[in-house]
Amino acid sequence: MKLNGLLGKFLVLTSLFVFANWALAESKTLIEMKDGKPAAGLAKSWKKVGDGKYEFVLDTNAKIKDTPLTPDIVKKSLEEKMGSSNAVTVTPKGKDTVVVAFSGDENAFLEGVGKARIRAGENVQLALESSVSEGGIRANTADRDPLSGEVKGTVLKVSPKGVDIRVIKASKDGTAAQIKEGSKISISTPTDVKVKKNDTLYFMPEKTENGVWKVTKATTN
């Protein structure tokens, strides 16, 4: 009985060790923050390339869940989670580079990226360690790509004059095709939904009047 008990404890500890290492292998970050400074993670180098914009060169030898790391995986992950908190938009550049645009404090952005865990798969998910206890992953089932003729964006500012949006993704058909991903635009205040700063907003653009897009059928996640 004593031997069986020790064997049981050994198996439990072994399982925990294997699971912990599997979890670390499955979830990685672009950079790691050490003493307030970024260090290499899935990105082997990075540089600031403009106001509110960083370029990350990816380690394409790295794998996420047996899937080679690609700019598209990073784009989907970062935009789905950080799009609402930091108005992040990601533009792939070649096979191993992404340009990440953001709004707000630069140090807060880097801290967020340093805590962010990238997941690969059909539904790529990324969660900040601070959003779920012990760095767990919280699915954002309401998040989705824009539908036909629709634009997806992050609310930067709400005022009596309208709503400022950072475009995350735009449909390639209809009037939405005229709107550039990553751009900042102003839209009329939606009448069918209440919006607030940092909301992810989906809307159908109609036309511009004095630089402001008139919208219909707006929804938030």
C-alpha positions in Angstrom: 0.0 0.0 0.0 2.9 2.3 0.8 4.5 1.6 -2.5 1.2 2.1 -4.3 0.8 5.5 -2.6 4.3 6.6 -3.5 3.7 5.5 -7.1 0.5 7.4 -7.2 2.1 10.6 -6.0 4.9 10.1 -8.5 2.4 9.7 -11.4 0.5 12.8 -10.2 3.7 14.9 -10.0 4.9 13.6 -13.4 1.5 14.5 -15.0 1.7 18.0 -13.5 5.2 18.4 -14.8 4.2 17.2 -18.3 1.1 19.4 -18.3 3.1 22.5 -17.2 5.6 22.0 -19.9 2.9 21.4 -22.5 1.2 24.6 -21.5 4.4 26.6 -21.8 5.0 25.0 -25.2 1.4 25.8 -26.4 1.4 29.4 -25.2 4.2 31.9 -25.9 4.6 35.6 -26.1 6.2 37.9 -28.7 8.5 39.4 -26.1 9.2 39.0 -22.4 9.5 42.0 -20.1 12.5 41.8 -17.8 13.1 44.7 -15.4 10.9 46.9 -17.5 12.8 46.1 -20.7 11.7 43.8 -23.6 13.6 40.6 -24.3 13.2 38.1 -27.2 10.3 35.7 -27.2 8.5 34.6 -30.4 9.9 37.8 -31.9 13.7 37.8 -32.3 13.9 41.5 -32.8 11.7 44.7 -32.8 12.0 48.4 -33.3 9.8 51.5 -33.1 9.0 52.6 -36.7 6.7 55.5 -36.0 4.4 57.2 -33.5 2.2 54.4 -32.0 3.8 51.7 -34.3 6.3 48.9 -33.7 7.8 46.4 -36.1 8.4 42.8 -34.9 10.6 40.3 -36.7 9.3 36.8 -35.9 11.3 33.7 -35.1 9.8 31.5 -37.9 11.6 28.4 -36.5 9.3 28.6 -33.5 6.1 26.6 -33.5 2.8 27.0 -31.7 0.9 23.7 -31.2 3.1 22.1 -34.0 2.2 25.0 -36.3 5.0 27.2 -37.6 4.7 30.8 -36.4 3.4 33.1 -39.1 2.5 36.8 -39.4 -1.2 35.8 -39.9 -1.2 33.9 -36.5 0.2 36.9 -34.7 -2.3 39.3 -36.5 -5.3 37.2 -35.6 -4.2 36.7 -32.0 -3.2 40.3 -31.2 -6.2 42.0 -32.9 -8.8 39.7 -31.3 -7.6 40.4 -27.8 -5.7 43.7 -27.8 -7.8 45.4 -30.4 -10.2 46.6 -27.8 -7.7 47.5 -25.0 -4.9 49.1 -27.1 -6.6 49.6 -30.4 -4.1 47.2 -31.9 -4.0 46.6 -35.6 -1.4 44.3 -37.2 -0.1 44.4 -40.8 1.9 41.4 -42.0 5.1 42.4 -43.9 6.6 39.6 -45.8 7.0 36.1 -44.3 8.5 36.9 -41.0 7.6 40.5 -40.0 4.5 42.3 -38.6 3.9 46.0 -38.0 1.8 46.6 -35.0 -0.1 49.9 -34.6 -1.6 50.9 -31.2 -3.0 53.8 -29.3 -2.3 54.9 -25.7 0.8 54.6 -23.5 3.8 53.0 -25.2 5.0 51.3 -22.0 1.6 49.9 -21.3 1.5 48.5 -24.8 4.8 46.8 -24.4 3.8 45.4 -21.0 0.7 44.1 -22.6 2.5 42.4 -25.5 5.0 41.0 -22.9 2.2 39.3 -21.0 0.2 38.2 -24.0 0.1 34.6 -25.0 -0.3 33.6 -28.6 -2.4 30.6 -29.5 -2.5 28.9 -32.9 -5.4 27.0 -34.5 -8.6 27.5 -36.3 -9.8 29.9 -33.6 -6.6 31.6 -32.5 -7.0 33.1 -29.1 -4.8 35.2 -27.0 -5.3 36.3 -23.4 -3.4 38.7 -21.1 -2.3 37.1 -17.9 -4.0 39.8 -16.0 -7.4 39.1 -17.5 -7.7 35.5 -16.3 -6.2 34.0 -13.1 -2.9 32.1 -13.6 -2.7 33.1 -17.2 -5.6 31.0 -18.4 -7.3 31.5 -21.7 -10.7 33.1 -21.8 -12.6 32.6 -25.1 -14.1 35.7 -26.7 -17.0 34.0 -28.5 -18.5 37.3 -29.5 -15.5 38.4 -31.5 -15.7 37.7 -35.2 -14.6 38.9 -38.7 -16.7 41.5 -40.4 -19.6 40.3 -42.5 -20.1 41.3 -46.2 -20.1 45.1 -46.5 -19.2 45.5 -42.8 -16.3 47.2 -41.0 -14.8 46.1 -37.6 -13.1 48.7 -35.5 -12.1 49.8 -32.0 -13.8 52.8 -30.4 -11.2 55.4 -29.6 -13.5 58.3 -28.6 -17.2 59.1 -28.3 -18.3 62.7 -28.6 -21.4 64.7 -29.5 -20.0 65.0 -33.0 -19.6 61.3 -33.6 -17.3 58.3 -32.9 -13.6 57.9 -33.7 -12.7 54.4 -34.8 -9.5 52.6 -35.4 -10.2 50.1 -38.2 -9.3 46.5 -37.4 -10.6 44.9 -40.5 -12.9 45.9 -43.4 -14.9 43.7 -45.8 -13.6 43.7 -49.3 -17.0 44.4 -50.9 -19.5 47.2 -50.9 -18.6 50.7 -49.4 -16.5 49.0 -46.7 -13.9 48.2 -49.4 -13.1 51.9 -49.5 -11.9 51.9 -45.9 -8.3 51.0 -45.1 -7.4 48.5 -42.4 -5.4 50.2 -39.6 -6.7 53.6 -40.5 -8.4 56.0 -38.1 -11.9 57.3 -39.2 -14.8 59.2 -37.8 -18.4 57.8 -38.0 -21.8 59.2 -37.2 -23.1 58.1 -33.8 -25.0 54.8 -34.2 -28.7 55.0 -33.4 -29.3 51.3 -32.8 -26.6 50.6 -30.2 -24.8 52.5 -27.4 -21.0 52.6 -27.7 -18.3 53.5 -25.3 -14.5 53.8 -25.5 -12.6 50.5 -26.2 -15.7 48.8 -27.6 -15.3 46.6 -30.6 -17.8 48.0 -33.1 -19.2 46.4 -36.3 -21.0 48.7 -38.7 -22.1 49.1 -42.3 -20.7 52.4 -43.8 -22.9 54.2 -46.3 -21.2 57.4 -47.4 -19.0 60.3 -46.1 -20.2 63.8 -45.3 -17.5 66.3 -44.3 -15.1 63.4 -43.5 -17.6 61.6 -41.3 -18.9 58.2 -42.4 -22.6 57.7 -42.1 -23.3 54.2 -40.7 -26.2 51.7 -40.3 -26.7 48.4 -38.6 -24.0 48.9 -35.9 -23.4 46.2 -33.2 -20.9 45.7 -30.5 -19.4 42.5 -29.0 
